[in-house]
Amino acid sequence: MKEVLQQLPQKAAEKQAENKKFFARLKKRPPKDLDYTMKQLHTAEFQRTDCLSCANCCKTTGPLFTRSDVERISKHLRMKTSTFVDSYLQTDEDGDEVLQQLPCTFLGADNYCSIYDVRPKACKEYPHTDRKKFQQLGALTIKNTFVCPAAFSILEEMKRRIKV
């Protein structure tokens, strides 16, 4: 996995222009069964990919924390929401609540998440390759191919299957 992660940014960069063109065409004419196809591709990839052997998303990018995430996680940790925010979060330039530091504070040395059952919505949905109206997630998906080997593989298989 280490080698895959070292090569991933270069591979993603090489495909970036091609991927932008693909999503531009996909957005104009999405296939009727796109959501179904994406669900299949996502499911198949995550039967092969073990996130615990990677955890690159947790090591290199941080999720946005919604108010509901903050309240749920604070309750789980038996903390006041204000204490949780002060201890773990900061407001970014867009006004979003994000982690103060990376890798994620809640990521263990074994790549397990200590708050997995109450993790933020953004973490649950990552890498967002099985979301509805996938054609609208081009920029996000391309960004995720630089971080997530599964997202990269899913997008490559998607381009093979879907001709737009």
N, C-alpha and C positions, 0 to 999 in steps of 0.2 A: 504494500500500500504506500509506503514511503516514496518509492520511485514514481508511482502513479501521481501522487500529490506534487512531486517536484516537477513533473512534466506537464501537469494540467494547465497552469497559466499560459505556457507557450502554445500548447495545442488549442486552447480556447482563443487566444489572440489570433492564431492563424485562421481560425474559422469565423471570427467575429464579423467581418464584412459579409461573408456568405450567409451567416445567420441573420443579420439585419435585413438583407434582401429577402430571405425566406419569410421572415415575419411580416415584412411589408406586403408581400403577395398574399400571405395567409390571412392577414387582417382584411384585405379587400374581398377575398373569396374563400371563407372558411368552409371546409367540407361539413355536410350536415351531421356526420357522425364523429366530429372532431373530439368532443368530450368523451365519448365512448372509447375511441382509439387511444386518447391520452391516459385514460384510466387503465386500459390494458397494458400500455407501455410502462406506466408507472408501477403497476403491480408486478409485471414480469421482471423489471429491473431490480425492484426491492426484494425479490425472491433470491436474486444473485448477490446483491450488495449488502454487506453487513456494516451498518453505520457505526457500530462499536469498534470496528477495526480502523475507522477513519476519524470521525468527529471533527473534521476540518472546519465545518460550519461553526462549531462551538469554540474552536480555537482561533478563528480568524475574523469572524463577523458576529455582530451582536444583534439580537432581535429588538424590535420596538416593543415596548411594554404598554399595553392599554391600561386604562384605569381599572378595568375588571381583572386584568392579569395581576396588577399590583395588589389589589384587595385579596384576591384568591391566594396568591403566594405569601403575602404578609400573614394571613390567617393561618396558613399551613405552618409557617415558621414561628407562629405565636409572637408576632411583632406588631407594633403599631405601623400603619401604612407610612406615616411620616418617617419613622425610624428606618423602615425598609428602603424608602426612597433616598434618604440621607446616606445610608450605608452602602447601597449598591448601584444607584442610578444617577444619571446626570441628564440635563436637557441639552439636546444637540441644536445645531444651527437652524433646523427646521421646526424646533419646538417640540420634538418627540422625546419621550423618556427612553433612554438607552443605558446600557451598562457603562459603568465608570471605567472598567478595564477589561482587557481580553488577555488570555482566553477567559471564557465565562467562569465566573466565581463558583458556579454550581457544578462545573465539570470536574469529575474525579480523575485521578491518574489512570484509572482503568477505563476511561472514556464513558463511564456511566454518569447520568445526570442525577444529582441529589434531590432535585425537585421534579423529576420526570412526570409524575402523576398530575402535577399542577403547573407544568411549564407554560410559558407564554403561548398564546395562539400562533404567533409567527413561527415558533419552534415546531409546534404540532403540524403546521402546514408545509414546512420547508421540505423540499425545494420547490413547492408550489406546482409541481408537474401534473397533478391530478385535479386541479381546480377547474371549475366550469368557466366557459368563455375563455379558454386558454389562449386564443389568438390575441387577446388583449394584454397578455403578460410577456410580450416579446422582450422588452428591455430588462425586466426582472429575470427572465429565464436566461438571457445571454449573460447577465451579470453573474448568475448562479453557476454557469458553466466554468467560471474561473475558480470556483470554490469547491464545487460538489462533483465528484466523478460520475455519480449516478445521473445528475442533471445533464452533464455532457453526453453521456451514453444515450439517454432518453432522447435528447434533441437530435443526435446523429441518426438514431433509428427512425425518428419521426420524419426526418428529411428523406430517408430511403422509402418510407411507406406512403407518404403524402406528397403527391405531385401537384404543386400549385403554380 
